[in-house]
């Protein structure tokens, strides 16, 4: 190649003097701008930097292998809730290379480079998400750990971390400070959010999936744009007219605003939750003597009403502390509140405080285990019903979980009943109710005036479906046989009426009342 790399890729340093905007910028920066353009930019090895960027952004077997290994380590670290393992995945992840390459492609306005790096990046993303989803699908552990939860609520601070890290990474790439890239890879954490996306896909958890996806997209776009800005600053890219410069700046601003607005809202929500924690602690402390100690305070912000669970070590038991605290918390937080308050009395004798602390710890552990078990039951029931986990009604006190199932291809009422029975056998301490769609009911066969085995089984299935849906039934058939079925339905507490239309079949036919127009 006869041309130098900068010239061949349109990377000539920008002089800023060929347009009105350039002249204004030159006057604004003055000697500093002249020094930058005359001393700093010429000292950059543009050809070597471009070659290095191209090499890091290539779709090679090594890149694919490292993507899969990094993704595997990341998802195992997330499932085990091990920060050290997750950091290991960050260190070997090769995603930073194509993202920096995308930024340089944007800076140099090189369509081929943008397409090449975008394809490399897309291939890596698809491989990582599908591989991690496969690992989670076959994993016996599918709990949302603290490491997973930490990557489902990105906020404006995550955008700032990505911005500062990207500027450092681009600077390291341009100035030959490769060692800095390791720290940048840890700070931006590209692979763990992708592994979390795979977890959300495998468990059909939309909250985890979209939350982690937003975090990854935030990091990706911020790094690419920051790299483009740094590349332009160091003279990578052709001279631009004032209109082209304005358009490029406008695109950058629009992208940052599109990311900053939802992330800013998320940050404000997190800040409100932190204030709510502080206010709740202060309100509860007012209900007890000064010597009392709030040992545990948990708030379920997704609940409606807001559910607060607290444990207090106090020298004096306050019988009305729960009711007063609930009313004052509702007023302070501006939302309906349900307070669950456990009081442990601390005496003055030696060892009383320690005994209370142990009792509180035992209660906290039991409460945490109970909540985790309830969440697990809800997720399992949601998976069977084909609905989001939020659609499951879980009553922890009554140990009841109920969900209305979506229609599944090829499923019958017997299918839904079998699913409910299978999960009930796995969770015998819970009452699980899977409400099926109003699918066709089975016919009831009779041998004279007796129900055979098949008839008994079909009648039991119809009774189960009617109980779950709460819908009335209609019964059609020969008068004497219909009356037998009506009697058995009535004994089971099922609302059913006889359909006057006569049928020649020997079987008794059942239907949903709303489908036949019966009252």
SEVOLUM-376657 format. One record per residue (C-alpha): residue in three letters; residue number from 1; x, y, z. Coordinates in nm, 3 decimals, m for minus. Example, Ala and Ser with C-alpha at 12.3 -4.5 7.8 and 13.67 -1.06 7.14 Angstrom:
BEGIN
rest_nr_east_north_up
ALA_1_1.230_m0.450_0.780
SER_2_1.367_m0.106_0.714
% end
This chain:
BEGIN
rest_nr_east_north_up
UNK_1_0.000_0.000_0.000
UNK_2_0.169_0.319_m0.121
UNK_3_m0.036_0.557_0.090
UNK_4_0.018_0.595_0.459
UNK_5_m0.248_0.436_0.680
UNK_6_m0.395_0.769_0.792
UNK_7_m0.429_0.895_0.441
UNK_8_m0.563_0.566_0.309
UNK_9_m0.835_0.554_0.573
UNK_10_m0.902_0.927_0.567
UNK_11_m0.712_0.980_0.890
UNK_12_m0.535_1.303_0.818
UNK_13_m0.514_1.525_1.124
UNK_14_m0.786_1.788_1.131
UNK_15_m0.656_2.141_1.101
UNK_16_m0.982_2.314_1.194
UNK_17_m0.903_2.611_0.968
UNK_18_m1.102_2.529_0.655
UNK_19_m1.450_2.625_0.782
UNK_20_m1.620_2.893_0.987
UNK_21_m1.658_2.645_1.274
UNK_22_m1.293_2.548_1.245
UNK_23_m1.179_2.911_1.256
UNK_24_m1.399_2.976_1.559
UNK_25_m1.252_2.670_1.733
UNK_26_m0.903_2.784_1.650
UNK_27_m0.965_3.129_1.803
UNK_28_m1.131_2.968_2.108
UNK_29_m0.845_2.730_2.185
UNK_30_m0.570_2.973_2.088
UNK_31_m0.214_2.864_2.167
UNK_32_m0.332_2.543_2.333
UNK_33_m0.508_2.431_2.016
UNK_34_m0.210_2.523_1.802
UNK_35_0.022_2.331_2.032
UNK_36_m0.210_2.026_2.021
UNK_37_m0.233_2.023_1.642
UNK_38_0.134_2.103_1.593
UNK_39_0.297_1.886_1.859
UNK_40_0.068_1.617_1.996
UNK_41_m0.118_1.491_1.688
UNK_42_0.194_1.458_1.465
UNK_43_0.351_1.241_1.738
UNK_44_0.081_0.975_1.709
UNK_45_0.169_0.666_1.504
UNK_46_m0.163_0.658_1.318
UNK_47_m0.068_0.361_1.099
UNK_48_0.034_0.147_1.397
UNK_49_m0.275_0.241_1.597
UNK_50_m0.509_0.155_1.309
UNK_51_m0.333_m0.177_1.255
UNK_52_m0.368_m0.257_1.626
UNK_53_m0.737_m0.162_1.627
UNK_54_m0.800_m0.373_1.316
UNK_55_m0.628_m0.672_1.472
UNK_56_m0.829_m0.647_1.798
UNK_57_m1.159_m0.610_1.608
UNK_58_m1.127_m0.911_1.377
UNK_59_m1.362_m1.210_1.381
UNK_60_m1.115_m1.495_1.423
UNK_61_m1.128_m1.846_1.576
UNK_62_m0.933_m1.708_1.872
UNK_63_m1.196_m1.436_1.922
UNK_64_m1.481_m1.690_1.912
UNK_65_m1.303_m1.924_2.154
UNK_66_m1.230_m1.646_2.403
UNK_67_m1.591_m1.522_2.381
UNK_68_m1.722_m1.869_2.473
UNK_69_m1.471_m1.918_2.753
UNK_70_m1.535_m1.572_2.897
UNK_71_m1.912_m1.624_2.875
UNK_72_m1.888_m1.962_3.047
UNK_73_m1.677_m1.825_3.332
UNK_74_m1.908_m1.523_3.369
UNK_75_m2.231_m1.722_3.392
UNK_76_m2.081_m1.967_3.642
UNK_77_m1.957_m1.677_3.852
UNK_78_m2.305_m1.523_3.843
UNK_79_m2.477_m1.849_3.940
UNK_80_m2.228_m1.904_4.223
UNK_81_m2.246_m1.534_4.321
UNK_82_m1.865_m1.521_4.315
UNK_83_m1.721_m1.175_4.236
UNK_84_m1.373_m1.320_4.188
UNK_85_m1.493_m1.557_3.914
UNK_86_m1.691_m1.278_3.745
UNK_87_m1.380_m1.057_3.742
UNK_88_m1.190_m1.341_3.576
UNK_89_m1.445_m1.341_3.294
UNK_90_m1.401_m0.965_3.250
UNK_91_m1.025_m1.002_3.212
UNK_92_m1.034_m1.248_2.924
UNK_93_m1.335_m1.104_2.741
UNK_94_m1.234_m0.982_2.390
UNK_95_m1.543_m0.760_2.341
UNK_96_m1.357_m0.436_2.409
UNK_97_m1.160_m0.473_2.083
UNK_98_m1.450_m0.462_1.833
UNK_99_m1.627_m0.188_2.031
UNK_100_m1.317_0.034_2.017
UNK_101_m1.289_m0.059_1.648
UNK_102_m1.650_0.050_1.594
UNK_103_m1.569_0.385_1.753
UNK_104_m1.268_0.434_1.525
UNK_105_m1.482_0.339_1.226
UNK_106_m1.732_0.608_1.324
UNK_107_m1.453_0.863_1.370
UNK_108_m1.297_0.788_1.033
UNK_109_m1.639_0.761_0.862
UNK_110_m1.528_0.427_0.717
UNK_111_m1.837_0.227_0.620
UNK_112_m1.644_m0.095_0.561
UNK_113_m1.477_m0.073_0.901
UNK_114_m1.809_m0.003_1.073
UNK_115_m1.971_m0.304_0.906
UNK_116_m1.676_m0.532_0.983
UNK_117_m1.655_m0.440_1.351
UNK_118_m2.033_m0.447_1.388
UNK_119_m2.042_m0.802_1.247
UNK_120_m1.762_m0.908_1.480
UNK_121_m1.945_m0.757_1.775
UNK_122_m2.282_m0.905_1.677
UNK_123_m2.130_m1.252_1.638
UNK_124_m1.971_m1.227_1.981
UNK_125_m2.296_m1.110_2.142
UNK_126_m2.504_m1.388_1.987
UNK_127_m2.249_m1.655_2.081
UNK_128_m2.222_m1.529_2.440
UNK_129_m2.599_m1.502_2.499
UNK_130_m2.684_m1.840_2.346
UNK_131_m2.398_m2.019_2.520
UNK_132_m2.481_m1.875_2.862
UNK_133_m2.852_m1.950_2.810
UNK_134_m2.760_m2.311_2.730
UNK_135_m2.547_m2.338_3.047
UNK_136_m2.828_m2.196_3.263
UNK_137_m3.090_m2.417_3.097
UNK_138_m2.904_m2.734_3.200
UNK_139_m2.790_m2.595_3.535
UNK_140_m2.966_m2.718_3.852
UNK_141_m2.916_m2.367_3.997
UNK_142_m3.144_m2.102_3.850
UNK_143_m3.176_m1.860_4.142
UNK_144_m3.136_m1.486_4.092
UNK_145_m2.818_m1.429_4.292
UNK_146_m2.689_m1.095_4.419
UNK_147_m2.438_m1.082_4.131
UNK_148_m2.721_m1.125_3.878
UNK_149_m2.949_m0.876_4.051
UNK_150_m2.670_m0.616_4.055
UNK_151_m2.674_m0.612_3.673
UNK_152_m3.047_m0.573_3.621
UNK_153_m3.090_m0.211_3.735
UNK_154_m2.849_0.012_3.541
UNK_155_m2.850_0.381_3.626
UNK_156_m2.684_0.707_3.529
UNK_157_m2.373_0.621_3.729
UNK_158_m2.321_0.315_3.507
UNK_159_m2.323_0.548_3.206
UNK_160_m2.060_0.769_3.369
UNK_161_m1.844_0.467_3.455
UNK_162_m1.862_0.349_3.095
UNK_163_m1.779_0.699_2.967
UNK_164_m1.471_0.749_3.185
UNK_165_m1.353_0.393_3.124
UNK_166_m1.398_0.429_2.749
UNK_167_m1.198_0.751_2.739
UNK_168_m0.921_0.576_2.932
UNK_169_m0.936_0.272_2.702
UNK_170_m0.924_0.477_2.382
UNK_171_m0.636_0.683_2.521
UNK_172_m0.449_0.365_2.611
UNK_173_m0.504_0.227_2.261
UNK_174_m0.384_0.547_2.093
UNK_175_m0.089_0.618_2.324
UNK_176_0.028_0.259_2.350
UNK_177_m0.065_0.201_2.714
UNK_178_m0.203_m0.150_2.667
UNK_179_m0.181_m0.235_3.037
UNK_180_m0.458_0.014_3.107
UNK_181_m0.701_m0.194_2.899
UNK_182_m0.712_m0.455_3.177
UNK_183_m0.848_m0.201_3.425
UNK_184_m1.092_m0.069_3.165
UNK_185_m1.222_m0.421_3.099
UNK_186_m1.292_m0.468_3.469
UNK_187_m1.457_m0.126_3.506
UNK_188_m1.694_m0.159_3.212
UNK_189_m1.777_m0.527_3.273
UNK_190_m1.905_m0.615_2.926
UNK_191_m1.936_m0.992_2.957
UNK_192_m2.126_m1.024_3.290
UNK_193_m2.426_m0.824_3.160
UNK_194_m2.434_m1.043_2.848
UNK_195_m2.423_m1.355_3.067
UNK_196_m2.709_m1.209_3.269
UNK_197_m2.904_m1.158_2.945
UNK_198_m2.850_m1.528_2.873
UNK_199_m2.975_m1.613_3.223
UNK_200_m3.289_m1.406_3.165
UNK_201_m3.345_m1.579_2.831
UNK_202_m3.304_m1.929_2.975
UNK_203_m3.534_m1.862_3.273
UNK_204_m3.781_m1.648_3.072
UNK_205_m3.731_m1.367_3.322
UNK_206_m3.810_m1.047_3.131
UNK_207_m3.697_m0.819_3.416
UNK_208_m3.351_m0.973_3.426
UNK_209_m3.327_m0.997_3.046
UNK_210_m3.415_m0.637_2.962
UNK_211_m3.239_m0.486_3.264
UNK_212_m2.909_m0.655_3.180
UNK_213_m2.955_m0.580_2.808
UNK_214_m2.994_m0.208_2.887
UNK_215_m2.672_m0.217_3.090
UNK_216_m2.482_m0.386_2.807
UNK_217_m2.618_m0.149_2.541
UNK_218_m2.526_0.145_2.765
UNK_219_m2.169_0.023_2.796
UNK_220_m2.143_m0.062_2.427
UNK_221_m2.274_0.269_2.293
UNK_222_m2.084_0.479_2.546
UNK_223_m1.753_0.306_2.473
UNK_224_m1.799_0.331_2.096
UNK_225_m1.891_0.701_2.105
UNK_226_m1.617_0.791_2.354
UNK_227_m1.364_0.605_2.138
UNK_228_m1.485_0.801_1.833
UNK_229_m1.446_1.131_2.019
UNK_230_m1.094_1.042_2.132
UNK_231_m1.002_0.928_1.783
UNK_232_m1.118_1.261_1.636
UNK_233_m0.931_1.447_1.909
UNK_234_m0.606_1.271_1.814
UNK_235_m0.642_1.341_1.444
UNK_236_m0.805_1.021_1.316
UNK_237_m1.053_1.106_1.044
UNK_238_m1.092_1.338_0.745
UNK_239_m1.150_1.709_0.759
UNK_240_m1.518_1.788_0.814
UNK_241_m1.725_2.088_0.713
UNK_242_m1.909_2.281_0.981
UNK_243_m2.231_2.103_0.880
UNK_244_m2.070_1.759_0.903
UNK_245_m1.916_1.844_1.241
UNK_246_m2.252_1.966_1.368
UNK_247_m2.429_1.651_1.249
UNK_248_m2.167_1.430_1.413
UNK_249_m2.194_1.622_1.741
UNK_250_m2.574_1.610_1.720
UNK_251_m2.578_1.233_1.678
UNK_252_m2.349_1.190_1.979
UNK_253_m2.567_1.417_2.195
UNK_254_m2.889_1.239_2.091
UNK_255_m2.743_0.896_2.172
UNK_256_m2.622_1.009_2.513
UNK_257_m2.958_1.167_2.593
UNK_258_m3.144_0.853_2.479
UNK_259_m2.935_0.653_2.724
UNK_260_m2.921_0.912_3.001
UNK_261_m3.296_0.971_3.039
UNK_262_m3.401_0.614_3.139
UNK_263_m3.081_0.567_3.337
UNK_264_m3.142_0.895_3.518
UNK_265_m3.491_0.780_3.608
UNK_266_m3.349_0.452_3.738
UNK_267_m3.095_0.643_3.947
UNK_268_m3.370_0.861_4.095
UNK_269_m3.567_0.547_4.186
UNK_270_m3.261_0.396_4.356
UNK_271_m3.206_0.724_4.543
UNK_272_m3.571_0.722_4.657
UNK_273_m3.534_0.366_4.782
UNK_274_m3.223_0.465_4.980
UNK_275_m3.414_0.756_5.137
UNK_276_m3.706_0.525_5.210
UNK_277_m3.471_0.285_5.391
UNK_278_m3.338_0.571_5.604
UNK_279_m3.684_0.711_5.678
UNK_280_m3.819_0.368_5.769
UNK_281_m3.534_0.312_6.012
UNK_282_m3.591_0.654_6.173
UNK_283_m3.968_0.605_6.206
UNK_284_m3.929_0.262_6.364
UNK_285_m3.661_0.387_6.603
UNK_286_m3.906_0.649_6.732
UNK_287_m4.142_0.373_6.851
UNK_288_m3.890_0.227_7.097
UNK_289_m3.659_0.342_7.380
UNK_290_m3.320_0.486_7.291
UNK_291_m3.147_0.160_7.395
UNK_292_m3.341_m0.036_7.130
UNK_293_m3.166_m0.153_6.817
UNK_294_m3.309_m0.221_6.472
UNK_295_m3.138_m0.547_6.388
UNK_296_m3.293_m0.609_6.045
UNK_297_m3.490_m0.399_5.797
UNK_298_m3.607_m0.533_5.460
UNK_299_m3.833_m0.344_5.218
UNK_300_m4.005_m0.502_4.919
UNK_301_m4.035_m0.201_4.688
UNK_302_m4.215_m0.404_4.419
UNK_303_m4.502_m0.487_4.652
UNK_304_m4.832_m0.303_4.663
UNK_305_m4.870_m0.212_4.942
UNK_306_m4.504_m0.156_5.024
UNK_307_m4.399_m0.451_5.242
UNK_308_m4.158_m0.378_5.526
UNK_309_m4.016_m0.646_5.754
UNK_310_m3.819_m0.538_6.060
UNK_311_m3.662_m0.700_6.365
UNK_312_m3.602_m0.488_6.678
UNK_313_m3.401_m0.566_6.993
UNK_314_m3.566_m0.367_7.273
UNK_315_m3.562_m0.359_7.655
UNK_316_m3.936_m0.284_7.654
UNK_317_m4.199_m0.457_7.445
UNK_318_m4.433_m0.210_7.269
UNK_319_m4.765_m0.370_7.178
UNK_320_m4.879_m0.087_6.948
UNK_321_m4.544_m0.028_6.780
UNK_322_m4.647_m0.220_6.468
UNK_323_m4.974_m0.034_6.411
UNK_324_m4.827_0.309_6.489
UNK_325_m4.518_0.240_6.279
UNK_326_m4.727_0.125_5.983
UNK_327_m4.939_0.441_5.988
UNK_328_m4.640_0.674_6.024
UNK_329_m4.442_0.493_5.756
UNK_330_m4.733_0.524_5.512
UNK_331_m4.744_0.898_5.580
UNK_332_m4.367_0.943_5.555
UNK_333_m4.325_0.739_5.235
UNK_334_m4.645_0.851_5.065
UNK_335_m4.748_0.493_4.983
UNK_336_m4.961_0.225_5.152
UNK_337_m4.742_0.017_5.383
UNK_338_m4.773_m0.331_5.534
UNK_339_m4.537_m0.365_5.830
UNK_340_m4.425_m0.699_5.974
UNK_341_m4.246_m0.626_6.303
UNK_342_m4.066_m0.878_6.526
UNK_343_m3.962_m0.761_6.874
UNK_344_m3.698_m0.939_7.084
UNK_345_m3.678_m0.825_7.443
UNK_346_m3.329_m0.756_7.578
UNK_347_m3.292_m0.776_7.957
UNK_348_m3.027_m0.629_8.184
UNK_349_m2.871_m0.959_8.290
UNK_350_m2.539_m1.067_8.141
UNK_351_m2.587_m1.254_7.818
UNK_352_m2.938_m1.128_7.748
UNK_353_m2.826_m0.908_7.460
UNK_354_m2.628_m1.192_7.305
UNK_355_m2.924_m1.428_7.337
UNK_356_m3.150_m1.172_7.171
UNK_357_m2.898_m1.126_6.892
UNK_358_m2.891_m1.502_6.829
UNK_359_m3.271_m1.521_6.833
UNK_360_m3.290_m1.233_6.587
UNK_361_m3.035_m1.395_6.360
UNK_362_m3.233_m1.720_6.363
UNK_363_m3.553_m1.535_6.278
UNK_364_m3.377_m1.346_5.999
UNK_365_m3.236_m1.664_5.851
UNK_366_m3.576_m1.834_5.866
UNK_367_m3.745_m1.534_5.707
UNK_368_m3.485_m1.515_5.431
UNK_369_m3.516_m1.887_5.358
UNK_370_m3.894_m1.854_5.349
UNK_371_m3.878_m1.564_5.101
UNK_372_m3.629_m1.746_4.880
UNK_373_m3.849_m2.057_4.880
UNK_374_m4.157_m1.850_4.791
UNK_375_m3.970_m1.681_4.506
UNK_376_m3.850_m2.018_4.375
UNK_377_m4.203_m2.164_4.384
UNK_378_m4.334_m1.857_4.199
UNK_379_m4.070_m1.887_3.926
UNK_380_m4.132_m2.259_3.879
UNK_381_m4.508_m2.205_3.852
UNK_382_m4.456_m1.920_3.605
UNK_383_m4.239_m2.140_3.384
UNK_384_m4.505_m2.412_3.377
UNK_385_m4.781_m2.161_3.298
UNK_386_m4.581_m1.983_3.028
UNK_387_m4.621_m1.642_3.197
UNK_388_m4.383_m1.389_3.357
UNK_389_m4.296_m1.447_3.723
UNK_390_m4.481_m1.126_3.815
UNK_391_m4.810_m1.285_3.702
UNK_392_m4.797_m1.545_3.981
UNK_393_m4.994_m1.467_4.298
UNK_394_m4.788_m1.587_4.598
UNK_395_m4.933_m1.577_4.951
UNK_396_m4.638_m1.667_5.173
UNK_397_m4.842_m1.676_5.493
UNK_398_m5.094_m1.925_5.350
UNK_399_m4.829_m2.102_5.140
UNK_400_m5.047_m2.059_4.834
UNK_401_m4.928_m1.991_4.479
UNK_402_m5.175_m1.937_4.197
UNK_403_m5.137_m1.846_3.831
UNK_404_m5.359_m1.828_3.523
UNK_405_m5.184_m2.025_3.249
UNK_406_m5.143_m1.913_2.890
UNK_407_m5.268_m2.149_2.616
UNK_408_m4.987_m2.388_2.528
UNK_409_m4.977_m2.550_2.181
UNK_410_m5.134_m2.896_2.188
UNK_411_m5.212_m2.881_2.561
UNK_412_m5.539_m3.020_2.703
UNK_413_m5.697_m2.984_3.045
UNK_414_m5.526_m3.310_3.140
UNK_415_m5.191_m3.153_3.048
UNK_416_m5.239_m2.860_3.285
UNK_417_m5.358_m3.085_3.566
UNK_418_m5.053_m3.309_3.522
UNK_419_m4.823_m3.004_3.534
UNK_420_m4.985_m2.886_3.855
UNK_421_m4.957_m3.232_4.013
UNK_422_m4.592_m3.262_3.915
UNK_423_m4.495_m2.932_4.075
UNK_424_m4.715_m3.000_4.380
UNK_425_m4.527_m3.325_4.436
UNK_426_m4.199_m3.132_4.431
UNK_427_m4.332_m2.865_4.673
UNK_428_m4.555_m3.061_4.917
UNK_429_m4.562_m2.779_5.173
UNK_430_m4.730_m2.544_4.924
UNK_431_m5.077_m2.535_4.770
UNK_432_m5.020_m2.475_4.400
UNK_433_m5.305_m2.386_4.167
UNK_434_m5.259_m2.373_3.790
UNK_435_m5.570_m2.215_3.637
UNK_436_m5.612_m2.360_3.286
UNK_437_m5.773_m2.189_2.986
UNK_438_m6.137_m2.299_2.927
UNK_439_m6.041_m2.582_2.692
UNK_440_m6.290_m2.853_2.580
UNK_441_m6.415_m3.073_2.864
UNK_442_m6.404_m3.454_2.839
UNK_443_m6.714_m3.666_2.777
UNK_444_m6.833_m3.884_3.065
UNK_445_m6.896_m4.247_2.971
UNK_446_m7.139_m4.456_3.179
UNK_447_m7.210_m4.825_3.190
UNK_448_m7.583_m4.818_3.254
UNK_449_m7.608_m4.609_3.568
UNK_450_m7.251_m4.661_3.681
UNK_451_m6.939_m4.466_3.600
UNK_452_m6.652_m4.678_3.475
UNK_453_m6.286_m4.607_3.545
UNK_454_m6.259_m4.378_3.242
UNK_455_m6.578_m4.197_3.336
UNK_456_m6.457_m4.141_3.692
UNK_457_m6.124_m4.008_3.567
UNK_458_m6.288_m3.770_3.318
UNK_459_m6.535_m3.646_3.578
UNK_460_m6.252_m3.580_3.825
UNK_461_m6.069_m3.381_3.554
UNK_462_m6.383_m3.174_3.484
UNK_463_m6.433_m3.105_3.856
UNK_464_m6.070_m2.993_3.888
UNK_465_m6.100_m2.759_3.587
UNK_466_m6.427_m2.611_3.716
UNK_467_m6.278_m2.549_4.061
UNK_468_m5.969_m2.381_3.919
UNK_469_m6.156_m2.158_3.672
UNK_470_m6.463_m2.092_3.887
UNK_471_m6.686_m2.139_3.580
UNK_472_m7.021_m2.318_3.567
UNK_473_m7.084_m2.628_3.351
UNK_474_m7.367_m2.757_3.139
UNK_475_m7.451_m3.127_3.109
UNK_476_m7.604_m3.284_2.796
UNK_477_m7.712_m3.642_2.745
UNK_478_m7.983_m3.891_2.823
UNK_479_m8.198_m3.775_3.111
UNK_480_m8.113_m4.047_3.365
UNK_481_m7.740_m4.044_3.288
UNK_482_m7.723_m3.662_3.286
UNK_483_m7.887_m3.660_3.629
UNK_484_m7.619_m3.895_3.767
UNK_485_m7.343_m3.660_3.647
UNK_486_m7.531_m3.352_3.773
UNK_487_m7.564_m3.510_4.116
UNK_488_m7.194_m3.589_4.138
UNK_489_m7.100_m3.238_4.025
UNK_490_m7.332_m3.089_4.285
UNK_491_m7.180_m3.307_4.558
UNK_492_m6.838_m3.173_4.454
UNK_493_m6.964_m2.815_4.489
UNK_494_m6.962_m2.744_4.113
UNK_495_m7.234_m2.523_3.963
UNK_496_m7.390_m2.716_3.672
UNK_497_m7.716_m2.713_3.479
UNK_498_m7.881_m2.953_3.237
UNK_499_m7.886_m2.866_2.869
UNK_500_m8.228_m2.947_2.722
UNK_501_m8.088_m3.040_2.382
UNK_502_m8.101_m3.415_2.345
UNK_503_m7.815_m3.613_2.196
UNK_504_m7.807_m3.969_2.069
UNK_505_m7.462_m4.046_2.210
UNK_506_m7.441_m4.283_2.505
UNK_507_m7.187_m4.052_2.670
UNK_508_m7.271_m3.745_2.877
UNK_509_m7.121_m3.432_2.732
UNK_510_m6.988_m3.146_2.945
UNK_511_m6.937_m2.789_2.829
UNK_512_m6.863_m2.452_2.983
UNK_513_m7.185_m2.264_3.054
UNK_514_m7.068_m1.945_2.879
UNK_515_m7.009_m2.143_2.559
UNK_516_m7.364_m2.280_2.545
UNK_517_m7.548_m1.968_2.654
UNK_518_m7.679_m2.141_2.964
UNK_519_m7.741_m1.928_3.271
% end
